[in-house]
Amino acid sequence: MSQQALRSAPQPATDDREADLLPTPVAAAPGAFPSLTFLLEEVRSPGMVCADIDALISGLGRMPAPEEPPRERADLLLGLLDRNNPVGDYAGSGGMKVRHAAKEALIALGYPYALELPPELLETQPTHGREPGLSGGDVVLAVVSLLYQWGGLAAVWLFLEFSTMAEAGEVSVGIGAALGLSTGLSLLGHHQRSRDMQRVGSAVLWAAAVVWILIALPTALFTSGVTLLLVPWHLALWTAWSLRPEAEPDELPAPRSPKPAP
């Protein structure tokens, strides 16, 4: 055998130290990501977990690699958009469905692949809860409503103090603190996408709106309807609706059990 052949022949690693010196596989190299086909197979596997769905949704949000044919990716996305494909209904930990991520990915491919988007997916579907996220108007409304309700509580406090009710101050302060905490909890819940915090804060906000309505309606009979404008039932009701909990994401489908071997 020639020396040239000996030099070109691969030498087996004899210990762990030599194994560490071997070239790193391309799939594990920094900046490299698994293919969408691989991520999709992981989601379809019997041992699928929520992290696999998150990885697929994240992969759908990345631009295709230079060596990946756009036609191949478009076909994969169209398969996920098919209503008969159960993978499209899977939802990640953030609430986004795979089908929605595939829709955005197909649009990002641009012409001509975006034109293949099924027309029915262009329609918006109504939800029972609000859309995720807070706007600046929501925050301003919540703060103005809270300050106005505190002013209304101060007016009630003065009225009860005039009626010689010793507990008026403590009750008013307690209600005002509960309103402040519930408003802050609801805003924080929407910021952190915590539906538990949203539900607790929303329950108190709706209760406050009902109490203000019960105060405004009877007193309107004796004030020619003036209290309907002054009592902050309208702001409380508006705030409770604006800060209602987000739409609950679809439940994650249970992993499929492996088929018994024949």
N, C-alpha and C positions, 0 to 999 in steps of 0.2 A: 504494500500500500504506500502511496506517495506521501511525502510530508505535507503537500498542499491539502490532500484529502483528510489527513489527520487534523490539520488546523481548522478545517471547515466543519468537521463533525461536531454535533452538539455534545457537550460534556454534562453528564448527570450531576445534580446537586447531591453532595455527600452528607451535608448536615444542614441544620436550620439556618446557620449564618449564610451559607452560600445560597439558600433558597430566598433569603431576604434580598439578595443582590439581583435577582431575576427581574426583568422588565415588568412594570405594573400593567395589568390588563387594561385595555382601552375603556371598558365599561366602568372601571373603578377610578380612572384618572380624574383629576380635578377638572370641573367644567363639563364633564361628560354625564349624560343622563340616559336612563333606560328608554328604550323605544316605546312608542305608544302600543305597539302590538304586545310587547312583554307586559306592560302595565295592565292592558286589557285582559290578558290571560290570567294575571294574578287576581283580578277582580272576579273572574269567572271560576276560579279554582274553588274546591270545596272548603278550604280553610280561610276564605276571605274574611278580612277584618276591616274596620272603618278606616284604618291607616292606608289600606290599599286603595280605597275609593278616593281618599284625599290625594294620594300620589297620582292617580289617574287624572283627577281634576286639575292638579298642578301641571301635569304633563300636557294636558290639552291647552293650557294657557301659555305654553312656550311656543316660540316660532319653530317651524320645522328645520331640521338640520340641512345644511347645503346638499348633502348627498341623498336626502330623502325626497323621492318624487312627489310633487304636489298632488298628482292624480291619486297616488296610493293613500295619502293622508285624507284627501277629500272623500274617497270611498269609505274609509274607516269612520269618518265623522258622519257620513250619511247613514251608515249602519247604526250608529248610536242614536241618531235622530229618529229612526224608525219606531213608530209607536208600539210595534210588536216586540221590540227588543227590551227585555226587563232591565238591562244594565242602565238604560237611559233614565229610569226612575230612581236609581240609587242616589242618595243624598250624602254629601260629606259632612264632616263635623260642623262646618260653618253654615249648613243649611242649603248650599247650592246643589242642584241636581246635575248629574252627569250630562243629561240632555241639554241643559242650559249652557254648560261649559262647551259642549260640542257645537252648539249653535253659534256662540261667540267665536270659536276657533274657525268655523267655516266662513263666517263673515270676514275674519281677519285674513283669510287666504286671498280675498279679493277676486277680481274678475279672472276667469269666468266661473270659478267654483262657487262663489257666493250666490250666483244666480240659481244654483241648484237647491237652495234652501226651500223646504216644503212650505207652501203658502200658509198652511194652518198654523205654523210656528211663528208667523209674523203677528198673529193676534195676541193681545195681552189677556191673560187669564185673571179674573177677579180673585181676591183673597179675602179671608175673614178678618185678618189683622192688617196693621199698617206695614208699609215697606220698611226694610231695615234702614237704620241710620237716622241721624238727627240733622235738621236744618237750623240755620241761624234764627229763622222765624219761630221755630218750636222753643228754642231756649229763651228768646225774648218774651214770648207769650207766657211761658211758665214763670219767669221772674216777675213780669208785670202783674200777672194774676195773683201770685203769692203776696206781693206788696199790697195790692188792692184788698185781698182777703184779710190781711193783717190790719189794714185800716178799718175794714168792716167789723173785725173782732174788737178793735179799740172802741168803736162806736157802741157796740153791744155791751162792752165792759162798762162804759160810762153810764149807759142806760140802767144797767143792773145795779151799779153802785148808787145811782140816784134812787133806785127802788130799795135801798138798804139791804142788799144781798151780800153778805160778808164773803161768800165764796166766789164772787164774780171774777175777781182778779186771777185766782188760781185756775179756774176753769178756762178762762180766756187764754191765759198763757199756755196752758196744757194743749188746748186745741191748736193754737198758733204754732207751737213746737211740732205737733204731729203733722200739720200741713207742711211746714218747712222740711221735715225729715222725709216725708213721702214724696215731695216734689224733687228733692235732691236724690233720693233713692231711684226714682223713676228715670231721671236724667242720666244718672250713673249707669243704670241697667241698660239703657239704650246705647250708651257710649261703649260699654264693655260687652254688649250683646248677651246679657244675662236675662233670660226670660223669667227666672224666679224673682229677681229684683224688680223687673218690670211689672209683674203681676201684683206683688205686694204694694208697690207704690201706686199702681193704677186703682187698686181696691179702695185705698184711702181717698184718692182724688175723686172717684165716683161717689163715695159716701159723702164727701164734703159738698159736692154739687147737689146731691139730693137734699142735704140739710139746708143749704141756702135757698133751694126752691121752696121747701116747706116754710121757710121764714118769709120769703118774698110774697107768696100767694095770699096767705091770710092778711098780712099787713097791707097789701094792695087795696083791700076793700075799704080800709079806713084812710088811705092816703091818695085816693083817686088814681091809683096806679103808679104813683111816684116811686115807690119802693121797687117796682119791677125794673126801673132804670138804675137805681142806686145800689141795691143789694147785689153783690158780685156773683149771683148764680150763673149769669151768662158766661163770665170769664172762667168760673170753675168748671162749667160744663164743657166749654171749648177746650180747656187745658186737659181735662180727663180724656176727651176724644183724641186730641193731638198726641198725647203720650200713652195711648193704649198699647198693649203688648203687640209685638211684631207677629206676623203670621208664623204659625208653628211649622217648621219644616217637616216634610214627610218622614215617617218612621223608616229607619234603616232596615232593609230586608234581612231576615235571618240567614246566616250562612247555610248554604246547602250541604246536607250531609253526604258524605262520599257514598257512591253506589256500591252495593255489595259485590264482591268478586264472584263471577259465575263459577 
